[in-house]
Amino acid sequence: MRFLWLALSMLLPAAAQAPMDPRGVSLARDAEARWIAFDLTPGNQIRFAMQVDGKPATAILDTGVSFSVASRQFARSAALPHADAPGRAAAIGGAVPIRWATVNSLTLGGLERTGGRLAVVDLAPIATGSAAGVDILVGSDILSCCALDIDYDTRRFRLLPSGRMPFTGTSVPLRIGATTQVYISEVVIAGRRIAPLIVDTGDGSAITLSHAAWQRSGARPSRMTSAIAFGIGGAIETDVTILPRLGLGTRIEPNVELRIEGPGGFSERTRTAGRIGSGLLQRYRVLLDPRAGHMILAAGRQAGAMPVRSTSGLLIGHDRGRLRVLHVMRGGPAALAGWKTGELICTVDGATVPPDAEGAVDTRWSAGSPGRTVALGMCDGGERELTLREFY
């Protein structure tokens, strides 16, 4: 269960994108057989192992990043040489400073890239919801060479030559954006086509719209609340609701969680209408093949599932044996009871918060059955009761 939306989208300015084509990307002859095992981070991102210059690295598969990234810590420990002068890139939460590093080789599954560069940025652990950060974000500059087959049900993916069709399903348009240099697609909301949307495997949410795109959609749900998202550039607050229907090609997906950015958010700054994230993609087996012009979706075990909704109105994160309130959702039970961001919880129904939750967002009780009353022991010695209910 996850209520914190975490996103690693980052778009470099056009001037930085021009020379990003690598010196060589190749697929092994047996690439189709080289499945790569992954796990989902607490932030809903695809995390796996790869190699950079022969060194092991923990990576996120991130089609929302226009140029692949190394964390500053990994670049230092791997002694990656600096390339060009510092710059800045657009990211969720605000612009971030970047440097550049040169690499000899990147290897994941049956793909190898020789030469080229990585953008170097600070990758805070909160962006994946884990106690430990990751080393690499593998972006569209590498992945768009090929077809990307992601099997969420079996937690594995592979890279194939463009044009392969390893399974059948619903076809949705997919391309590489001329200015964004990331994967671009579309959806239908309330009968209106919404585009361009970044297809972002590094975004843990389902669907995110810019404020302007939301206004254009004409959808007007009766209930809405607030949430918080963490990106490379920091935290942002969004509105959140549940769409009863969403169109993906000829497929209608029911009950989809939707976030709405405020005016001037990441989507508007990058001239996109929003993002399709892994919160929606993981309902399917997904083939992303922008060179062939399509995304193929085959229903998985989670297709049509109801999204998990908070009934407490508290978005919380694990903090060294405590639960820290990161956001109080608008109109929820916690907001009506006067809870504040930053408050610390040490016990839940008398049980001490474990010290080894690895930074994961704990939502097991905060999405409990409506009507249940939870006793929360505060770290300042007080105790509060919170009665759960539906509110959006």
C-alpha positions as CSV (number, residue, x, y, z in Angstrom):
1,M,0.0,0.0,0.0
2,R,1.5,3.3,-1.0
3,F,0.1,6.9,-0.6
4,L,3.3,8.9,-1.2
5,W,3.8,9.6,-4.8
6,L,7.5,9.6,-5.8
7,A,8.8,10.6,-9.2
8,L,12.2,10.9,-10.7
9,S,11.4,12.8,-13.9
10,M,14.1,15.1,-15.1
11,L,14.4,16.9,-18.4
12,L,17.6,18.5,-19.5
13,P,17.5,21.8,-21.5
14,A,17.6,21.5,-25.2
15,A,21.2,22.6,-25.4
16,A,22.3,19.8,-23.2
17,Q,20.3,17.2,-25.1
18,A,21.8,17.8,-28.5
19,P,25.0,15.8,-28.0
20,M,23.4,13.1,-25.9
21,D,23.4,10.3,-28.6
22,P,25.8,7.6,-27.2
23,R,28.7,6.4,-29.2
24,G,27.3,2.9,-29.4
25,V,24.3,0.9,-28.0
26,S,24.1,-2.8,-28.9
27,L,21.9,-5.7,-28.1
28,A,23.3,-9.2,-27.6
29,R,22.0,-11.9,-30.0
30,D,20.4,-13.6,-27.0
31,A,19.0,-10.4,-25.5
32,E,15.4,-11.8,-25.7
33,A,16.4,-14.5,-23.2
34,R,18.1,-12.1,-20.8
35,W,15.4,-11.2,-18.5
36,I,16.3,-8.7,-15.7
37,A,14.8,-9.3,-12.3
38,F,13.5,-6.3,-10.4
39,D,11.7,-5.3,-7.3
40,L,9.4,-2.3,-6.8
41,T,10.7,0.4,-4.4
42,P,8.4,1.7,-1.8
43,G,7.9,4.6,-4.3
44,N,6.6,2.1,-7.0
45,Q,9.7,2.3,-9.2
46,I,11.5,-0.5,-11.0
47,R,14.8,-1.2,-9.2
48,F,17.4,-3.6,-10.5
49,A,21.1,-4.4,-10.7
50,M,23.4,-3.4,-13.6
51,Q,27.1,-2.5,-14.2
52,V,28.8,0.8,-14.9
53,D,32.4,0.5,-16.0
54,G,32.4,-3.1,-14.7
55,K,31.2,-1.9,-11.2
56,P,27.9,-3.1,-9.7
57,A,25.2,-0.5,-9.4
58,T,21.6,-0.3,-8.2
59,A,19.4,1.3,-10.9
60,I,15.9,2.6,-11.6
61,L,14.3,2.1,-15.0
62,D,13.2,5.6,-15.8
63,T,11.6,6.5,-19.1
64,G,10.8,9.9,-17.7
65,V,14.5,11.0,-17.6
66,S,15.8,12.4,-20.9
67,F,19.4,11.7,-20.1
68,S,20.6,8.8,-17.8
69,V,21.8,9.9,-14.4
70,A,24.4,8.8,-11.8
71,S,24.1,9.8,-8.2
72,R,26.8,12.1,-6.9
73,Q,27.8,9.5,-4.4
74,F,28.2,6.8,-7.0
75,A,30.1,9.0,-9.4
76,R,32.5,9.8,-6.6
77,S,33.0,6.2,-5.4
78,A,33.3,4.8,-9.0
79,A,35.8,7.6,-9.8
80,L,33.8,8.7,-12.9
81,P,35.7,11.6,-14.6
82,H,34.0,14.9,-15.0
83,A,33.1,15.9,-18.5
84,D,31.6,19.4,-19.0
85,A,30.8,22.5,-17.0
86,P,27.9,22.4,-14.4
87,G,24.3,23.1,-15.5
88,R,20.7,22.8,-14.4
89,A,17.8,20.5,-15.3
90,A,14.1,20.7,-14.8
91,A,12.8,18.2,-12.3
92,I,9.7,17.6,-10.2
93,G,10.0,19.8,-7.2
94,G,12.2,22.4,-8.9
95,A,15.3,22.8,-11.0
96,V,18.4,20.8,-9.9
97,P,22.1,21.4,-10.4
98,I,23.9,18.8,-12.6
99,R,27.4,17.9,-13.6
100,W,28.6,15.5,-16.2
101,A,30.7,12.3,-16.1
102,T,32.1,10.2,-18.8
103,V,31.8,6.4,-18.8
104,N,33.3,3.5,-20.7
105,S,30.4,1.1,-20.6
106,L,26.9,0.5,-19.2
107,T,25.5,-3.0,-19.1
108,L,21.9,-4.2,-18.3
109,G,20.6,-7.5,-19.5
110,G,21.4,-8.0,-23.1
111,L,22.1,-4.2,-23.7
112,E,25.5,-2.5,-23.6
113,R,26.3,1.1,-24.3
114,T,29.9,2.0,-24.9
115,G,31.1,5.5,-24.2
116,G,28.9,8.5,-23.6
117,R,28.0,10.5,-20.6
118,L,25.9,10.5,-17.4
119,A,24.3,13.5,-15.8
120,V,25.4,13.6,-12.1
121,V,22.9,14.8,-9.5
122,D,22.0,14.4,-5.9
123,L,19.6,11.4,-5.6
124,A,18.0,11.7,-2.2
125,P,16.7,8.4,-0.8
126,I,13.2,10.0,-0.3
127,A,12.8,10.0,-4.1
128,T,12.4,6.2,-4.0
129,G,10.9,6.0,-0.5
130,S,13.9,3.8,0.7
131,A,16.4,4.2,3.4
132,A,19.2,3.8,0.9
133,G,19.4,5.7,-2.4
134,V,20.1,4.3,-5.9
135,D,23.1,4.8,-8.1
136,I,21.7,5.1,-11.6
137,L,18.6,6.3,-13.4
138,V,18.5,4.6,-16.8
139,G,16.7,7.0,-19.1
140,S,15.3,7.3,-22.5
141,D,18.6,8.2,-24.1
142,I,19.5,4.5,-23.7
143,L,16.2,2.7,-23.5
144,S,14.6,4.2,-26.7
145,C,17.0,2.2,-28.8
146,C,14.8,-0.8,-28.3
147,A,11.5,-2.3,-27.3
148,L,11.2,-2.6,-23.5
149,D,9.1,-5.5,-22.3
150,I,8.0,-5.1,-18.6
151,D,6.2,-8.0,-16.9
152,Y,5.1,-6.5,-13.6
153,D,3.4,-9.7,-12.5
154,T,6.6,-11.7,-12.6
155,R,8.9,-8.7,-11.6
156,R,11.2,-8.9,-14.6
157,F,11.9,-6.9,-17.8
158,R,14.0,-7.3,-21.0
159,L,15.2,-5.3,-24.0
160,L,14.3,-6.4,-27.5
161,P,15.0,-5.2,-31.0
162,S,12.4,-2.5,-32.0
163,G,9.4,-4.0,-33.9
164,R,9.2,-7.3,-31.9
165,M,5.7,-8.3,-30.6
166,P,6.2,-10.9,-27.9
167,F,2.6,-10.7,-26.8
168,T,-0.7,-9.2,-27.9
169,G,-2.8,-6.5,-26.2
170,T,-4.2,-3.0,-26.6
171,S,-2.1,-0.6,-28.7
172,V,-1.6,3.0,-27.5
173,P,0.4,5.6,-29.5
174,L,4.0,6.1,-28.2
175,R,6.8,8.3,-29.5
176,I,9.8,10.2,-28.3
177,G,9.0,13.9,-27.8
178,A,10.9,16.2,-30.0
179,T,11.6,18.7,-27.2
180,T,11.4,16.5,-24.1
181,Q,13.3,13.6,-25.5
182,V,11.3,11.2,-23.3
183,Y,8.4,8.7,-24.0
184,I,5.2,10.5,-25.0
185,S,1.6,9.1,-25.2
186,E,-2.0,10.0,-24.5
187,V,-5.2,9.1,-22.6
188,V,-8.9,9.9,-22.9
189,I,-10.7,11.4,-19.9
190,A,-14.4,12.3,-19.9
191,G,-14.4,11.8,-23.7
192,R,-11.5,14.2,-24.3
193,R,-8.0,13.2,-25.6
194,I,-5.3,14.4,-23.2
195,A,-1.8,14.8,-24.7
196,P,1.1,14.9,-24.6
197,L,1.7,12.8,-21.5
198,I,5.1,11.5,-20.5
199,V,5.2,7.8,-20.0
200,D,7.3,7.7,-16.9
201,T,8.3,4.4,-15.3
202,G,10.2,6.4,-12.6
203,D,6.9,8.0,-11.4
204,G,5.1,6.0,-8.7
205,S,1.7,7.6,-9.4
206,A,-0.9,6.4,-11.8
207,I,-1.9,9.5,-13.8
208,T,-0.8,13.1,-13.2
209,L,-2.2,16.1,-15.0
210,S,-1.1,19.7,-15.2
211,H,-3.6,22.2,-13.8
212,A,-4.4,23.4,-17.4
213,A,-4.9,19.8,-18.7
214,W,-7.2,19.1,-15.8
215,Q,-9.3,22.1,-16.7
216,R,-9.5,21.1,-20.3
217,S,-10.5,17.5,-19.5
218,G,-13.9,18.6,-18.2
219,A,-13.9,15.9,-15.5
220,R,-15.5,17.1,-12.3
221,P,-15.4,14.4,-9.5
222,S,-17.5,15.0,-6.5
223,R,-14.7,14.3,-4.0
224,M,-11.1,15.5,-4.0
225,T,-8.3,15.7,-1.4
226,S,-4.6,16.6,-1.3
227,A,-1.4,14.6,-1.3
228,I,2.3,15.1,-1.4
229,A,4.9,14.0,-4.0
230,F,8.7,13.8,-3.8
231,G,10.9,14.3,-6.8
232,I,14.5,15.0,-7.5
233,G,13.9,18.7,-6.9
234,G,12.0,18.3,-3.7
235,A,8.4,18.0,-2.5
236,I,5.2,19.3,-4.1
237,E,1.6,19.2,-3.0
238,T,-1.1,18.0,-5.4
239,D,-4.8,17.4,-5.5
240,V,-5.9,13.8,-5.8
241,T,-9.1,12.1,-6.8
242,I,-10.3,8.8,-8.3
243,L,-11.4,8.8,-12.0
244,P,-14.2,6.3,-12.6
245,R,-13.0,5.7,-16.2
246,L,-9.8,6.3,-18.2
247,G,-9.3,5.5,-21.9
248,L,-6.0,3.9,-23.0
249,G,-6.3,3.2,-26.8
250,T,-9.5,1.1,-27.1
251,R,-9.2,-0.1,-23.4
252,I,-11.3,1.5,-20.6
253,E,-9.6,1.2,-17.2
254,P,-11.9,1.8,-14.2
255,N,-11.0,3.5,-10.9
256,V,-7.8,5.2,-11.7
257,E,-6.1,7.5,-9.1
258,L,-5.4,10.9,-10.5
259,R,-3.1,13.7,-9.2
260,I,-3.4,17.3,-10.3
261,E,-0.4,19.6,-10.2
262,G,-0.8,23.3,-9.3
263,P,-0.4,26.1,-11.9
264,G,3.2,26.4,-13.0
265,G,4.1,22.8,-12.0
266,F,6.6,20.4,-13.7
267,S,4.2,19.5,-16.5
268,E,3.4,23.1,-17.5
269,R,7.1,24.0,-17.3
270,T,8.0,21.2,-19.7
271,R,5.0,21.9,-21.9
272,T,3.4,18.5,-21.4
273,A,-0.1,17.7,-20.1
274,G,1.1,15.3,-17.4
275,R,2.5,11.8,-16.9
276,I,1.4,8.2,-17.0
277,G,3.3,6.5,-14.1
278,S,4.0,3.0,-12.9
279,G,1.0,3.1,-10.6
280,L,-1.1,2.6,-13.7
281,L,1.4,0.7,-15.9
282,Q,1.8,-2.1,-13.3
283,R,-1.8,-3.2,-14.0
284,Y,-0.4,-4.6,-17.2
285,R,2.3,-6.4,-19.0
286,V,3.8,-3.5,-21.0
287,L,5.7,-3.2,-24.2
288,L,7.2,0.3,-24.8
289,D,8.5,0.6,-28.3
290,P,8.6,4.3,-29.4
291,R,10.5,3.5,-32.6
292,A,7.6,1.3,-33.7
293,G,5.2,4.0,-32.5
294,H,3.2,2.1,-29.9
295,M,2.8,0.9,-26.4
296,I,1.2,-2.5,-26.0
297,L,-0.8,-3.3,-22.8
298,A,-1.9,-6.8,-21.8
299,A,-4.1,-7.0,-18.7
300,G,-2.2,-8.3,-15.6
301,R,-3.4,-9.4,-12.2
302,Q,-4.0,-5.9,-11.1
303,A,-6.1,-4.8,-14.1
304,G,-9.3,-3.1,-13.0
305,A,-8.3,-3.2,-9.3
306,M,-9.6,-0.5,-6.9
307,P,-6.8,1.8,-5.8
308,V,-5.9,1.7,-2.1
309,R,-7.3,4.8,-0.5
310,S,-6.3,6.4,2.8
311,T,-9.0,6.3,5.4
312,S,-6.9,8.2,8.0
313,G,-5.9,11.2,6.0
314,L,-2.3,10.9,7.2
315,L,0.6,10.4,4.8
316,I,3.5,9.1,6.8
317,G,7.1,7.9,6.4
318,H,9.3,5.8,8.6
319,D,11.9,7.8,10.4
320,R,14.4,5.8,12.6
321,G,11.8,3.9,14.6
322,R,9.1,6.6,14.4
323,L,6.4,7.5,11.9
324,R,6.7,11.1,10.8
325,V,3.6,12.9,9.4
326,L,4.6,14.1,6.0
327,H,1.2,15.4,4.9
328,V,-2.3,15.8,6.3
329,M,-4.8,15.2,3.5
330,R,-7.4,17.9,3.0
331,G,-10.8,16.9,4.4
332,G,-9.7,13.7,6.0
333,P,-10.2,12.5,9.5
334,A,-6.7,13.6,10.6
335,A,-7.3,17.1,9.2
336,L,-10.6,17.4,11.1
337,A,-8.9,16.2,14.3
338,G,-6.2,18.9,14.0
339,W,-3.1,16.8,13.0
340,K,-0.1,18.7,11.8
341,T,2.8,17.9,9.4
342,G,5.9,16.9,11.2
343,E,4.3,15.2,14.2
344,L,5.9,11.9,15.3
345,I,4.2,8.6,16.1
346,C,6.0,6.0,18.2
347,T,3.3,3.4,18.8
348,V,0.2,2.1,16.9
349,D,-2.5,0.4,19.0
350,G,0.2,-0.2,21.6
351,A,2.8,-1.7,19.3
352,T,6.1,0.1,19.0
353,V,7.1,1.2,15.5
354,P,9.9,-1.1,14.4
355,P,13.3,0.5,13.8
356,D,14.1,-1.5,10.7
357,A,11.3,-0.6,8.2
358,E,14.0,0.6,5.7
359,G,12.3,3.9,5.1
360,A,9.2,2.3,3.6
361,V,6.0,4.2,3.8
362,D,3.8,2.4,6.4
363,T,0.1,2.5,5.3
364,R,-1.2,-0.8,6.6
365,W,-3.3,0.8,9.3
366,S,-3.9,4.2,7.7
367,A,-6.0,2.5,5.0
368,G,-7.9,0.3,7.4
369,S,-11.6,-0.4,7.4
370,P,-13.9,2.6,7.9
371,G,-15.2,2.8,11.4
372,R,-12.0,1.4,13.0
373,T,-10.5,3.5,15.8
374,V,-6.7,3.5,15.9
375,A,-4.8,4.5,19.1
376,L,-1.6,6.4,18.1
377,G,1.1,7.0,20.8
378,M,2.9,10.2,20.1
379,C,6.6,10.4,20.6
380,D,6.1,13.4,23.0
381,G,4.3,11.1,25.4
382,G,0.7,11.8,24.5
383,E,-1.9,9.5,22.9
384,R,-4.6,10.2,20.3
385,E,-7.4,8.2,18.8
386,L,-8.2,8.4,15.1
387,T,-11.4,7.0,13.6
388,L,-11.0,5.9,10.0
389,R,-13.5,6.8,7.3
390,E,-13.8,7.2,3.6
391,F,-13.4,10.8,2.4
392,Y,-12.5,10.8,-1.3
